[in-house]
Amino acid sequence: MNIGIIWGSDSGDTEDVMEYMVKKLSKYDVESIHVESSSINDFTKFDLLLLGISTWYDGDLQSDWERFFPTFQKINFRGKSIAIFGLGDQYSYEDYFVDGVGILAKEVIRNEGEIIGNWPTEGYEFAESKALLNKDLFYGLALDEGNQYELTKDRVDKWLSMLGFILSDFDLVVKSQ
Ligand SMILES: Cc1cc2nc3c(=O)[nH]c(=O)nc-3n(C[C@H](O)[C@H](O)[C@H](O)COP(=O)(O)O)c2cc1C
């Protein structure tokens, strides 16, 4: 099975998470592509696609995603399973928490793709979010590096396991050296 991770990051947080995921998924054939250098074909050529995005300026897409968005809207996702992870700040932007996840998810669904990897809202405090599938679930994984940095690795591990991946234990390997 091959896995693609297409991502964009303004201050490096989503990039860090992407790098962590690539290591955790090292048992698989994984390719990481910056959204800025992606083509439509990159969104449909993988068995499973993960999208990584942060939210900026009161609910806006991360800048590279924003530039790519008109193209993204034209992609036909029929028969494709897509999982989205998003970075945000639940306290400073409580009315727009990880909105980017919801904006991308709704486009995928509108263009006939399936969103997998819905994630519980329990453990987060925010007022509003476009990333809500319902009151109990986000469309995808929500991460908050500013306020809940210590939870990120555990959340990522759980989410990847939930998606059915067997993860590499590179943390243990590093510690035993
Ligand atoms: C000016 C500014 C605006 C932001 N706007 C939002 C927002 O609307 N919603 C949100 O959830 N997070 C918001 N954030 C938080 C970022 O999404 C968060 O810092 C994230 O980790 C950045 O990831 P990146 O480095 O991959 O771009 C904002 C941060 C800054 C500095």
The ligand as an SDF file (V2000), in Angstrom:
LIG
                    3D

 31 33  0  0  0  0  0  0  0  0999 V2000
   -1.6040   35.3180   13.0920 C   0  0  0  0  0  0  0  0  0  0  0  0
   -2.0810   33.9330   13.4120 C   0  0  0  0  0  0  0  0  0  0  0  0
   -3.3630   33.5410   13.0540 C   0  0  0  0  0  0  0  0  0  0  0  0
   -3.8550   32.2740   13.3860 C   0  0  0  0  0  0  0  0  0  0  0  0
   -5.1640   31.9450   13.0870 N   0  0  0  0  0  0  0  0  0  0  0  0
   -5.6520   30.7380   13.5100 C   0  0  0  0  0  0  0  0  0  0  0  0
   -7.0290   30.3810   13.3010 C   0  0  0  0  0  0  0  0  0  0  0  0
   -7.8170   31.1390   12.7230 O   0  0  0  0  0  0  0  0  0  0  0  0
   -7.4610   29.1820   13.7550 N   0  0  0  0  0  0  0  0  0  0  0  0
   -6.6330   28.2990   14.4060 C   0  0  0  0  0  0  0  0  0  0  0  0
   -7.0770   27.2200   14.8160 O   0  0  0  0  0  0  0  0  0  0  0  0
   -5.3140   28.6100   14.6020 N   0  0  0  0  0  0  0  0  0  0  0  0
   -4.8130   29.7860   14.1770 C   0  0  0  0  0  0  0  0  0  0  0  0
   -3.4970   30.1030   14.3790 N   0  0  0  0  0  0  0  0  0  0  0  0
   -2.6120   29.0990   15.0130 C   0  0  0  0  0  0  0  0  0  0  0  0
   -1.7720   28.3240   13.9860 C   0  0  0  0  0  0  0  0  0  0  0  0
   -2.5950   27.5550   13.1500 O   0  0  0  0  0  0  0  0  0  0  0  0
   -0.8150   27.4110   14.7480 C   0  0  0  0  0  0  0  0  0  0  0  0
    0.1950   28.2220   15.3200 O   0  0  0  0  0  0  0  0  0  0  0  0
   -0.1910   26.3270   13.9050 C   0  0  0  0  0  0  0  0  0  0  0  0
    0.5130   25.4510   14.7370 O   0  0  0  0  0  0  0  0  0  0  0  0
    0.6940   26.8570   12.7900 C   0  0  0  0  0  0  0  0  0  0  0  0
    1.0930   25.7570   11.9870 O   0  0  0  0  0  0  0  0  0  0  0  0
    2.1340   25.9410   10.7750 P   0  0  0  0  0  0  0  0  0  0  0  0
    3.4360   26.3740   11.3820 O   0  0  0  0  0  0  0  0  0  0  0  0
    2.2420   24.5670   10.1980 O   0  0  0  0  0  0  0  0  0  0  0  0
    1.5540   26.9170    9.8190 O   0  0  0  0  0  0  0  0  0  0  0  0
   -3.0020   31.3590   14.0510 C   0  0  0  0  0  0  0  0  0  0  0  0
   -1.7050   31.7460   14.3930 C   0  0  0  0  0  0  0  0  0  0  0  0
   -1.2500   33.0090   14.0910 C   0  0  0  0  0  0  0  0  0  0  0  0
    0.1610   33.3930   14.4990 C   0  0  0  0  0  0  0  0  0  0  0  0
  1  2  1  0
  2  3  1  0
  2 30  2  0
  3  4  2  0
  4  5  1  0
  4 28  1  0
  5  6  2  0
  6  7  1  0
  6 13  1  0
  7  8  2  0
  7  9  1  0
  9 10  1  0
 10 11  2  0
 10 12  1  0
 12 13  2  0
 13 14  1  0
 14 15  1  0
 14 28  1  0
 15 16  1  0
 16 17  1  0
 16 18  1  0
 18 19  1  0
 18 20  1  0
 20 21  1  0
 20 22  1  0
 22 23  1  0
 23 24  1  0
 24 25  2  0
 24 26  1  0
 24 27  1  0
 28 29  2  0
 29 30  1  0
 30 31  1  0
M  END
$$$$
